[in-house]
Amino acid sequence: MKRILLALFVAITLALPSLALAEDKPKVAFVYVGPVGDGGWTYAHDLGRQELDKIGVETTYVESVPETDAERVLRNLARRGYDIIFTTSFGYMDPTEKVAKQFPDTVFMHCSGFKTADNMGNYFARMYQARYLAGMVAGLTTKTDRIGMIGSHPIPEIIRHINAFTLGAKQVNPRAQVQVLWVNSWFDPAKENAAANTLMDNGADIVSITTDSAAATQAAEKRGLYAIGNDSDMTLYGPKAHLTANVFNWGIYYKHVYNLVKEGKWEASSDWWGIETNAVDLSPYGEMVPQRTRQMVDAVKSRLIEGKFRVFTGPIHNQAGELVIDQGEIPSDQELLSMNYFVEGVLGEIPQ
């Protein structure tokens, strides 16, 4: 009997370390700049968070956090014992860096920025690839050759996305022009609605956005015109207007980071995943999009996935007609991340 008890004790003792490791599941927190119901940017990130929930990860989020209040929110989450904290707005970069220094045992991941530290990485996805495809849809659909674009903030990320969209539109329709109207906000449905109507009053029969709400899609639906959504599928808000949307699939990346941390393999890095990973894509086409358009866009998408096509391949000219990317040249990631000019075909200025 003693031998049996001893054997059981040894077996249980040997099993304890692996049991503890199996139960060591990092807790994950998210900080959002908008509400989870915005239908766009924050909604897309929260769908990614929900992918972690589905595999049994403990998660939480704080929504509608002003960038000026991010430091306090981050510090509070770190003190509450969250092991991984994702900060999902460009303006959170400096607060994330500051709080990361105060909590060296916490992993911080900042979206769309460029700073790193021992326990802070950054990440984004090459949305400009999906933007190019969405631009093709717009260029093939427009009858007025005028496409409206609501600009959020004039930062390189948004400038790059507008340029990619314009290049896609002009590739299939050299007459196409993209008129930009800035609202200086990520999420303001009233401003976005007003901007959409102004653009349509100026002749745009399609309006796209770099903002977060579905207000433009709703405005286009009311006027019998078309819209292209941003960051997530916005069909629900205007089924007769919504041609497609450039979308993020953040769950793929969030599970990747979680597993690295859990396995003790995480290291600070700058990740910029492309369409070949499915981190970005187009939402399903609206019923009004012809089969020919779908085939043309899907063919280019396949070339992007295979690495046979690059969106920003020269020659590319700026608004003034000056050559900014030489024939056959492909700009570096650093050049793309610091883009500060509009390409030919964009109507509007970049505020200084």
N, C-alpha and C positions, 0 to 999 in steps of 0.2 A: 504493500500500500504506500509506504514511504517513497519507494522508487517511482511509483506512478505519479504521486504528487510532485516529486522533484522534477520529473520529466515534463509535467504540465507547467511548472513554474519556469523552467528553462525555455520552453516553447513560447510562453507568453512574453517573457523578458526579451527574447530575440525578436519577437514580432513588434515590440513597442516602437523602435525607431522608424520602421517603414510605415506603421500606422500613423505616427505623428506627421510624417512627411506627406502621406496621402491626404491628411486633413488640413495641411497648411495651404489654404487657398487664399491668395491675395484678394483684398477687398479693393474695389475700383470705384472712383468718383469722377464725375464729369461736371464741368462748369460751362454753361451755355450763355451766349450773349443775347439770345432771344427766347421766346416761349416755345415749349416743345410742340405747340400746335400751330407754329408759323407756316407749316406746309412746305418749307424750303430747307434752308441751311441747318437750323437747329433740329428740325424734324428728322432730317437725314441722319444727323449724328445720334439722335435718340433711337432711331431704328437700329443703328449699330450697337448701342448700349443694350438694347433688348436681345440682341444676338448672344451677348454674354449671359444675360438672365436665363436664356434657354438652355445653357450648358451648366447651370447651377452656380454661377458666380454671383456673389453679393455685390450689388451696385447701388449707387445713389446718384442724384444730380441736383444741381442748383441752377434754375433757369432765370433768364432776364437779368443777368448780372452786369451792371454798368462797368465799363473798363476801369473807371476810377475807383470801383469798390472791389476789384478782383483780388487785391492783396489780402484783404480781410477775410474774404470767403475762402481763399486757398489756405490760409493759415489755420482757419477753423477746421477744414477738412483734414488737414495733416494732423492736427492735434487729436482728432477723433479716430485716428488710426487707419486711415485709408492708405493702402500700400502703393497704388497707382492712381495718379490724378491727371486726367486729360483736360487741357484748357483749349477751348475751341473757337478762339477769335484772335485775329492778328494783334489786336490791341492788348491782349493778355500777356504778350511776350515778356516785357520787362518785369511786371509783377510776378510772373512765373519764375523767372530767373532769380529774383530777390528772395522769394519764399523757399525755393529749392536749396539755396545756401543755408537756410535756417533749419532745414529738415533733411539732412544728408542720407537718411535711410529710406526716404520716400522717393519713388520714381515719378518724375514729372514729364509729361509729354505735351508739347505745345503745337497746335495746328497752324500751319501757314507761315510760321516765322522762320528765323535762320540761326538763332542762338542755341548753343549747347553748353552743358556743364557735365561734371562727373555723374550726376543723377538727373540730368535733364536732356531729353532729346527733342527733335522736332519732326513733323511729318506733314505730308500733303499728298494729294493725288493729282495726276496730270490732266486736270479738267479741261485744259485747252484742247486736248485731243477730241473729247466729246463736243466741245464748243464748235470746233471746225465742222464736225458732222452735222450739228444742229444748224450751222450757217448754211450748209449745203441744202438742207431741207427748206430753209427760208428762201434761199436764192432760187430754188426750183419752183417755189409756190407763189411768190409775190407777183402781182399783176401791175403794181405801180412802180416797181423797182425801188421802193423806199421801205426800209425796215427800221423800226424804232427800237432803241436800246436804252433801258433805264440804268444809269450808272449809280452805284452806291457810293463808294469812296475812290478817289483817283490815286490808288496805290498800284504798284507794279502788277500784282496779281490780277486786278480787275482790268487794267490796261491790256495785259497779255490775253485775257479771255475775250475781250472785245475785238482785239486784233485777229485772233484765231477764228472767231465767228465770221468776221468780215472777209478773211481770206477764203473761208469755205463758201460763203455766199458768192463771191466774185469768181471763184473757180468754175462755177456752173452757170453764172449769170454775170458777165462782165459789166453790165449796166447797173447792177445792184449797188445801192448806197445804204450805209447804216448810220442813222442819226442818233447821237447820244445826248441824253438829257440827264444831268446829275441831280440827285436828291440828297446827297450827303448824309445818308442814313443806311443802316443795314435793314432795318425793319420799321417801316412806317406806312401802313396800308393806305392812309389818306393821301400822303404825298405820292405814293406809287400809283394810285388810281388817277390822281390829277395829271401826273407825268404821262401816263399811258394815253389818256384822252388828248393831251396836247400833241403827242407824237402822232396819233391817228388823225387829229385835226390838220396836221401838217402833211398828210398824204401817206403815212405808213399804213399798209394793210396787214402788217404783221408786227407784233411787238414782243421783244424779249427782255430779259431782266438780268441784273447782277445783284439784285436785292433778294429778300427772303420770303416775302408774302406772295399770295396768289392773286393780289388785287388786279394786276395787269391782265391776267387770264380772265378774270371776271368781267373787267371792262371790255375786253375784246369780244367776249361772248354776248354782252348786251348790244354791241354794235354790229354783230354779224361779221366780225373780222377774225383774224387768227392770232395765236400766241404760242410762244415757246417757253416752257417752264424752266426753272433753275433749281438744281441740287436734288430735287425729288420730283416724282411724277405728280403733276397738278391737274390731271384729267378731271378729277372729281369736281373741280371748281369751274370748269368750262368745257364740257365734253364735246361741244360743237366747234369750239375754238382751238383746243389744245392739239397742236400738230405733233409735238414730242417734247422731251425735256432732256437736258444734260444732267445726269444723276450721279451721286456718290453712293457707293456700297461700302460703308465704313465698317460693317461688321467683320468683313474679311481681315481688315487690318487690326481691329481691336482684339480679336481672338489671337492673332499672331503675337502682338505685344504681350498679352496676358500669359500666353504659354511660355514665352521667353523668360518673363519675370518668375513665373512659377517654377521653371526648371533651373533657375539660377544662371541663365545664359544671356540675360539682357545687358547690353552695353549702349551707352549714349551714341546716337547716330542721327543723321539727317536723311529721312526716307522720303522718296518722291515716287510713288507707285504709278504705273501707267495702265493703259486700257487692256494690256495683255494679262493683267492680274485680275481684271473685272472690278477693280476699285472704282473705275468710272465707266460710264456707258450711256446709251440713250434709253429713255423709257419707251414702252411700246408706242408705235405710230398710231395716230388718230385714224379713224376710218376714212377721213377725207384725203389722206396722203396716198397718191396713186402708186401702183405697183412699180412703175418705172422709176419713180423717185426712190422708193425703198431699195430697189436693186442697186441703183447707182451709189447710194449712201452706204449700203451694206458692203459693197465691193471695196470702197475706200476703208471702211472699218476693218475689213479683213487684212488689208495691206498694212494698216497701223499695227494690228496685233502681231503680224508676222515681222514687223520691223522693216518693211520694204518702202515705207513712206514716212516722212517727217513733216509735220505741219509747217514749221518755219524753215523752209528751204529756199535759198535765194534763187533768182533775184527778187527782192522785196523792197518796195519804195515806201517812203513815208508820205504824209499828206502833201508835203511840198514837192513831191516828185523826186526827191533825192534818194539815191540808192543807199540803203542802210544795211542790207545783207546781200553780199555779192553772189553772182551766179554760182549755183552749186554749193554754196557755203551753208553750213548748219551751225547756228549759234550754240554756245555752251550753255549749260544749265545756269551758270552764274549770270550770263547775259540775259537769259529769259527771266530770271528772278529779279532783275533790275530794270526791266523794260520800261522806258519812260517816253515813248512816242507812239502816235497813232499811225497805222498803215494807210496807204492810199485806199480811198473808198469810205473812210470814216468821216462823217460830218460832225463837227463839234471840237471843242478844245479841252485840253487837260488843265484844270485849274492849278495855279502855282501856289 
